Amino acid sequence: MKRAFFQAISHIAVFALVAAFASGCAAPKKATPAPPKPVTQSEIKNICDGKSPKECNDTGVKFENAKDYERAKLCYQKACESGEGVACSNLGSLYQKIDPASDQILPLFLKACQAGNKYGCFNAANVYRLGLGARKNDFVRAIKLYEKSCVQLKHAKSCTNLGSMHQFSLGVETASRDVARKFYEIGCELGDEVGCRNLSLVNSE
């Protein structure tokens, strides 16, 4: 499941687009689902009972695909509290959809990142890079998070964005096409098409 909302900053090299991924999710249903029933107090108390944190997150994904956001939120919250990093990232992304001004978005992405979830690191980096949520751009923090997601966690789009940060001297003292090329190449090798395109553009100059 992907949510694309980031724009390119240059006609030469662009940032990879994608806000979040959900683990273990099926393709969203094409048919418009019926409006979800109100959540009961019993559901709030017992949701995901007998399920592992991963299963609870996957249940949340199914609810979100069906546009049942309240139940999805409950599942993600429970799985996140139980240490399922991707659920924290999914919950942050859900808030971006239903409550973009929420002050919980960045903390959830950072919690996911701290749990070793590459999407959480990527999403938190994007928040800092773009200055989302009434905060100023913080390129230094963004680049550190992209580095963790790329170098440690092998997230392709983070590598591509890291290359763009180095190419345009965002969060680093000096722009470097050589460093940018290195990260574009890694992003491309890991399967990001934007990384491949940026690599081709840099090599052609």
Buried (B, 14 or more C-beta within 10 A) or exposed (E): BEBEEBEEBEEEBBBBBBBBBBBEBEEEEEEEEEEBEEBEEEBEEEBBEEBEBBBBBBBBBBBBBBBBBBBBBBBBBBBBBBEBBBBBBBBBBBBBEEEEEBEEBBEBBBBBBBBEBBBBBBBBBBBBBBEBBEEEBBBEBBBBBBBBBBBEBEBBBBBBBBBBBBBBEBBBEEEBBEBBBBBBBBBBBBEBEBBBBBBEBBEEE
